[in-house]
Amino acid sequence: MRTMGKSLILCLMLGLLMSSVAFAAAPPPLSDTERATLQQAADAYKAKDYAKVKSLVQGMADKKEPRASFLMGLVAVSPDGGKQDFKSAEKYWKVASDAGMPDALFSLGLLYYSGVLGEKDFKKSRDLWTKGAKEGHPEAQLGLGMLMMTGQGGPKDEAGAIKNFRAAADKGHPQAMMALGQAYYEGRGVKKDVKQARAWVQKAADAGFPEAKQRLEQMK
C-alpha cells in the first residue's frame, strides 16, 4: 500500500479553506458579529492576507474560541506567510480539536503524523483521526484507513481500513478511491478483484487524481 504523507500534507496546505458551514458546525454558538468576523477572516485567508486574518481573530483565539483558533493555526503553517510555526499551530489546533472541529482533528493529527514537531506519533494521529472519521471528515477517514491498513498507531485492521476508504471514496475523495482500488488489486481487507480495482482507480482518474491513469496501465 502506497504511503500518503506528502499527499496529505499538500491537502492540508492547499485544501483546508474555511466556510460558514464549518463555522456553524463547531461549538459554542456564535453571535452574528462573531460569525461575520470569522467569515471575513476566512475570506482573508483565502486571499492570503494573513495579517488581516490575525487582526480579525487573534483576540478571539486568545480567548480560546475554536474557529478563530483553527484559522490562526492555518496561518501558522501557511508557506506563503513567512516561516512556518508548527508549534503554534499545534497549540491553536488543540483548542479547536478539543471543541470537536473535524478539520482541526484532521490537521492536528497530520502534524503528529508528518513529524514536523519532532518524532512522528502515529498513536496521536490515529486517536485524532478516529474522532474525525466518526464526524465524517473524508481526509480523517483516509488517514485512519492508511494507519489501520499498516498497523501504525494501533492494531492492524484491514477490514476497518476498507470501511474508512469506502466512506471517504463515497464522498468523492479521489485518493480514497485510489486506496480502495489498490486494496482490491492486492486483496487486502477484501477479496482480490481486479475488475473492482480498475473501477475504483478509474473513478480516481475521472476525479483528477494524477497517479490514477498510470496505475490503470499497470493494472492491465
C-alpha positions as CSV (number, residue, x, y, z in Angstrom):
1,M,0.0,0.0,0.0
2,R,1.4,3.4,-1.0
3,T,2.2,6.0,1.6
4,M,0.2,9.1,2.0
5,G,2.4,11.6,3.7
6,K,3.2,14.1,1.0
7,S,-0.3,14.0,-0.4
8,L,-1.9,14.6,2.9
9,I,0.4,17.4,3.8
10,L,-0.4,19.1,0.4
11,C,-4.1,18.5,1.3
12,L,-3.6,20.5,4.5
13,M,-1.7,23.3,2.9
14,L,-3.8,23.7,-0.1
15,G,-7.3,22.4,0.7
16,L,-8.4,23.4,4.2
17,L,-10.2,26.7,3.5
18,M,-12.9,27.8,5.9
19,S,-16.6,28.1,5.1
20,S,-19.5,29.5,7.0
21,V,-20.8,25.9,7.2
22,A,-17.7,24.8,9.1
23,F,-18.1,27.7,11.5
24,A,-21.7,26.8,12.2
25,A,-20.8,23.2,13.0
26,A,-18.4,23.9,15.8
27,P,-19.5,24.8,19.4
28,P,-20.0,27.1,21.1
29,P,-22.7,29.1,19.2
30,L,-21.7,32.3,17.5
31,S,-23.2,35.8,17.7
32,D,-24.0,37.4,14.3
33,T,-21.0,39.7,14.8
34,E,-18.6,36.9,15.6
35,R,-19.9,34.9,12.6
36,A,-19.3,37.9,10.3
37,T,-15.8,38.4,11.7
38,L,-14.9,34.8,11.2
39,Q,-16.2,34.9,7.7
40,Q,-14.2,38.0,6.9
41,A,-11.1,36.2,8.3
42,A,-11.8,33.1,6.2
43,D,-12.1,35.3,3.1
44,A,-8.8,37.0,4.0
45,Y,-7.1,33.6,4.5
46,K,-8.3,32.5,1.0
47,A,-6.8,35.8,-0.3
48,K,-3.6,35.0,1.5
49,D,-3.9,38.2,3.6
50,Y,-2.6,36.6,6.8
51,A,-2.0,39.9,8.5
52,K,-5.7,40.7,8.2
53,V,-6.6,37.2,9.5
54,K,-4.6,37.9,12.6
55,S,-6.0,41.3,13.1
56,L,-9.5,39.9,12.9
57,V,-9.3,36.8,15.0
58,Q,-6.2,36.9,17.2
59,G,-8.2,38.3,20.1
60,M,-10.8,35.6,19.7
61,A,-8.2,32.9,19.5
62,D,-6.5,34.2,22.7
63,K,-9.9,33.6,24.4
64,K,-9.8,30.0,23.0
65,E,-12.6,30.5,20.5
66,P,-12.2,27.2,18.5
67,R,-13.0,28.5,15.0
68,A,-10.7,31.5,15.4
69,S,-8.0,29.2,16.8
70,F,-8.3,26.9,13.8
71,L,-7.8,29.8,11.5
72,M,-4.7,31.0,13.4
73,G,-3.3,27.5,13.1
74,L,-3.8,27.6,9.4
75,V,-1.9,30.9,9.2
76,A,0.9,29.5,11.3
77,V,1.5,26.6,8.8
78,S,0.9,28.6,5.6
79,P,4.0,28.5,3.5
80,D,3.2,31.9,2.0
81,G,3.0,33.6,5.4
82,G,6.7,33.5,6.2
83,K,8.4,31.0,8.5
84,Q,6.0,28.1,9.3
85,D,5.4,27.8,13.0
86,F,4.2,24.3,13.7
87,K,4.3,24.6,17.5
88,S,1.9,27.5,17.3
89,A,-0.3,25.5,15.0
90,E,-0.3,22.6,17.5
91,K,-1.4,25.0,20.3
92,Y,-4.2,26.5,18.3
93,W,-5.4,23.2,16.8
94,K,-5.5,21.6,20.2
95,V,-8.1,24.2,21.2
96,A,-10.1,23.6,18.1
97,S,-9.9,19.8,18.2
98,D,-10.9,19.8,21.9
99,A,-14.1,21.6,20.7
100,G,-14.7,18.8,18.2
101,M,-13.9,20.6,15.0
102,P,-13.4,17.8,12.4
103,D,-10.9,19.9,10.3
104,A,-8.9,20.5,13.5
105,L,-8.9,16.9,14.4
106,F,-7.5,16.0,11.0
107,S,-5.0,18.9,10.9
108,L,-3.6,18.2,14.4
109,G,-3.3,14.5,13.6
110,L,-1.4,15.4,10.4
111,L,1.2,17.4,12.4
112,Y,1.9,14.3,14.5
113,Y,1.9,12.0,11.5
114,S,4.3,14.1,9.5
115,G,6.9,14.5,12.2
116,V,7.2,18.3,11.8
117,L,7.1,18.6,15.6
118,G,9.8,16.1,16.2
119,E,9.3,12.3,16.2
120,K,6.3,11.0,14.4
121,D,3.5,10.0,16.7
122,F,1.1,7.7,14.9
123,K,-0.9,6.9,18.0
124,K,-1.9,10.5,18.5
125,S,-2.7,10.7,14.8
126,R,-4.8,7.6,14.9
127,D,-6.7,8.8,18.0
128,L,-7.5,12.2,16.4
129,W,-8.4,10.7,13.0
130,T,-10.6,8.2,14.7
131,K,-12.6,11.1,16.1
132,G,-12.6,13.0,12.8
133,A,-13.6,9.9,10.9
134,K,-16.6,9.5,13.2
135,E,-17.6,13.0,12.3
136,G,-17.5,12.1,8.6
137,H,-14.3,14.0,7.7
138,P,-13.0,12.4,4.5
139,E,-9.3,13.2,5.0
140,A,-9.5,11.8,8.5
141,Q,-11.2,8.7,7.2
142,L,-8.5,8.3,4.6
143,G,-5.7,8.8,7.1
144,L,-7.2,6.5,9.6
145,G,-7.6,3.8,6.9
146,M,-4.0,4.1,6.0
147,L,-2.9,3.7,9.6
148,M,-5.3,0.7,10.1
149,M,-4.0,-0.9,6.9
150,T,-0.4,-0.7,8.1
151,G,-1.0,-1.2,11.8
152,Q,0.6,2.1,12.7
153,G,-0.5,3.7,16.0
154,G,-2.7,0.7,16.9
155,P,-3.8,-2.7,15.8
156,K,-3.7,-3.7,12.1
157,D,-7.3,-3.8,10.8
158,E,-7.6,-4.2,7.1
159,A,-11.3,-4.6,7.1
160,G,-11.6,-1.4,9.2
161,A,-9.3,0.4,6.7
162,I,-11.6,-0.6,3.8
163,K,-14.6,0.7,5.7
164,N,-12.9,4.1,6.1
165,F,-11.6,4.2,2.5
166,R,-15.1,3.5,1.2
167,A,-16.6,6.1,3.4
168,A,-14.2,8.8,2.1
169,A,-14.5,7.5,-1.5
170,D,-18.3,7.7,-1.3
171,K,-17.8,11.4,-0.5
172,G,-15.9,11.8,-3.7
173,H,-12.3,11.8,-2.3
174,P,-10.1,10.7,-5.2
175,Q,-7.1,9.4,-3.1
176,A,-9.5,7.3,-1.1
177,M,-10.8,5.9,-4.4
178,M,-7.2,5.1,-5.3
179,A,-6.5,3.4,-2.0
180,L,-9.7,1.3,-2.3
181,G,-8.8,0.3,-5.8
182,Q,-5.3,-0.7,-4.6
183,A,-6.8,-2.7,-1.8
184,Y,-9.0,-4.6,-4.2
185,Y,-6.0,-5.2,-6.5
186,E,-3.9,-6.6,-3.7
187,G,-6.7,-8.4,-1.9
188,R,-6.1,-6.6,1.4
189,G,-9.2,-6.3,3.6
190,V,-11.4,-7.5,0.6
191,K,-11.3,-10.4,-1.8
192,K,-8.9,-9.7,-4.7
193,D,-11.0,-8.3,-7.6
194,V,-9.1,-6.7,-10.4
195,K,-12.3,-5.5,-12.1
196,Q,-13.3,-3.7,-8.9
197,A,-9.8,-2.4,-8.5
198,R,-9.8,-0.9,-12.0
199,A,-13.3,0.6,-11.5
200,W,-12.2,2.4,-8.4
201,V,-8.9,3.6,-9.9
202,Q,-10.8,4.8,-13.0
203,K,-13.1,6.8,-10.6
204,A,-10.0,8.4,-9.1
205,A,-8.7,9.2,-12.6
206,D,-12.0,10.7,-13.6
207,A,-11.8,12.8,-10.4
208,G,-8.4,14.2,-11.4
209,F,-6.0,12.2,-9.2
210,P,-2.7,12.4,-11.1
211,E,-1.3,8.9,-10.4
212,A,-4.5,7.1,-11.3
213,K,-4.1,6.9,-15.1
214,Q,-0.6,5.4,-14.7
215,R,-1.8,2.9,-12.2
216,L,-4.6,1.8,-14.6
217,E,-1.9,1.0,-17.2
218,Q,-0.1,-1.1,-14.6
219,M,-3.2,-3.0,-13.7
220,K,-3.7,-4.4,-17.2
